[in-house]
């Protein structure tokens, strides 16, 4: 079993996926890969998300900025017309008050995503700069469980079954730490057969690529373009529970919108945003790269710290001296800000056109 926190294991998986996805195969040169963590929908949040994108279309997506587009902005930029039109004529009925759509139109114009003007009778009109590209090819969900024993696998199974039934992602995987080079039987017995299993060697050198991760079980490709089933309630399975499961149907259009929203958040956020919830301005914080991975490291505690541990409330927290923040390049503003700039630059390099 793994001795490192799930947070650190998750970062390892994200970094490996960014470099080596897909597992067990070669990446199409026309396909780009974006990786993010802790993203999902109102009903489900995944540990890691891999978005396979058309490289040319992804470059066109860069024209809409480095930030992700939320559902309101997507509704505007995707349906903005080529010629000037009143926004109520141009955009589909939102099924909620138009005033919120109008606010989204103003926000999109303020961000330079569309053009806006006052037309006849003071009506707000809009037109697009360019069409929003359909850049998403596949969305893959990964659950990271470094210490996956039989009990944990049994607890995880209902979540994976919901993922498979809904079919929002093209594939669902479970990543776990490699135990002595073998796969725990509990993984194959309790995890749904539709979910793939990756075994990860946390001690492997990151540039080793495929050698650090093995495929123990290949997933079944799901059908996001077809209707899915959202399980809202299920019986406990005890001898006295004879209740029926409750579910709702998810139509392909809803699934397509949610996939696009998840992919947009992955585009804007990536997996390196962990620095925003930690304290890189602590003098003990650094990125450790001895194994080829760039992971947060605490010199004071001599370990890879979690986001919960690395906070201002940490008893070992020691802010950078003000004189550090007055230095010039390459640590202009202090080492903490330099680390954030480095991580942001690495994220942007994975997004062609930015």
Helices and strands as residue ranges (DSSP letters): H 6-20, E 31-40, E 45-54, H 55-61, G 62-64, H 71-79, E 85-86, H 87-90, H 98-110, E 114-118, G 120-122, E 124-128, E 136-144, H 150-166, E 171-177, H 185-190, E 196-200, G 206-212, E 213-217, E 228-233, E 246-250, H 252-269, G 272-277, E 285-288, E 295-298, G 322-326, H 335-349
